[in-house]
């Protein structure tokens, strides 16, 4: 049943057409494929969900502020704890910085293994590890 699952997410991005930017790297590492591209954006798909990176004519350029009303962050399953650790190690080379490093990887609580990353524009993503013993698909 698809009810309640993510259909798609559209992010306004100053660098929406970049093929080597932070979001292109992260989405590709998580298994998304770039399935469409146009002058002002691109679509990245995984199974029945997709993420649109867009910088069309209505886009107001500038940094995001996750503390203002609106989206605080996007949380994505990232595989095993080891997979999360590899992504954290590679992320700085691709435009991401680790948030809450003093509490990493348990910034979300002692039973929650995740990495909280922020890109250069101020967007936050939470990469959540599956429970130990759970199978990653």
N, C-alpha and C positions, 0 to 999 in steps of 0.2 A: 504494500500500500504506500502511495506517495504522500498522502495527506500529512501536512506539517513539515515535510522535508523541504530543503532549500531548492527553489526552482532556479533562480539566478540572483546575482548581486551585481549592481553597476556602481563602479567607483569612478568619480571624476578625478582625473590625474593630469598634472602638467606634462608628464612624460608618457602619456597613454600609448603612443605609437612606438616607444623604444622596445627593441627586441632583446636588449641586454640590461634593462633596468631592474630594480629590486623585485617588482611584482612579477615580471616575466620569468626571472630566475626562480623565485619561490614557487610559483604555480607549476612550472615545469618540473621542479624537484619533487613536488607533491603528486605528480602524475597527470596534471592537466596538459592538454594539447592545444596549441593555438589553432583554432578552427576557422577563424575569419579575421580579416584585417581590412581596414579602409583608411582613408586619409586622416581621420581624427581618432582612430581607436582600434581595438582588437577584442576578440572573444576567445576565451580559454575554457575548454570543456572537459568535464570528467563525469563519466556515466551520464546521468540525466540532469546534472547541474552544470551551470556555467557562470563564469565571471566576465563581465564586460569592463574593460578599461577604456574610458572615453574622455576626450578633451574637445568636445564640439563647440560650436559658436556660443552656446549659453553658459559654458563653463567659466567660472570666475577663478582666475589663477591665484595661487598663493598657498601657503601652508595650511594643513588641517589643524584643528584644535580639538583633540579627543575629550577635553574637559568641558566643552560647550555642549549645548543641546544638539542631539544628533547621534550618530554612531560613535560609540566609545572605542570598540575594537571588533575585529573579526576573529573568531576562534575556529581553527581547522584541525581535524584529526591529522596527526603527522606520523603515525606508525608506532614503532617501539620506542622505548626510552633511548636506545642506541641511535635510532633514526633522528630523534629530537636532538641528541647531543651532536651528531654530525651536522645537522642544519645550523645549530648555534655556532659551531666552529667555522663553518663556511660563510655564514651570513654577513659578517663585517666586510668581506671582499665584494659583496653585492649590494651595498647600500643600506644595510640594516645594523642597528645597534641593540644590544641587550638591555632591556629595562629591568630594574630591580635586581641587579647582579648580586647584591648582598643576600637575597632570599632565593635566588635561582638554584635549583629547578622547582622549588616548592613555594613560589610567590603566591600561588593560588590556594595554599594550605598544605599541611603535611601529607595528605593522602593524594594530592594532585600534582602530577609530574608534567610540567609544561615549560615552555619558553615564551616569554613576552618580548617581542621585537618591535622596534619602531623604525620606519623608513625615514629618509631625509626630509620628506614633506610632512612628517608628523603623524602618519597613519600607523596604528598599532595592530599587530596580528599576534594571536596566541596560538602556539603550536602545541597541541595536546597529545601526550602519549597515551596509547591504549593501556588498559590494565595489564599487569604482568600475566603472562600466559594466554592473553587474548590473541587471536590470530588477526594480523593485518591483511586487509584485502587490497 
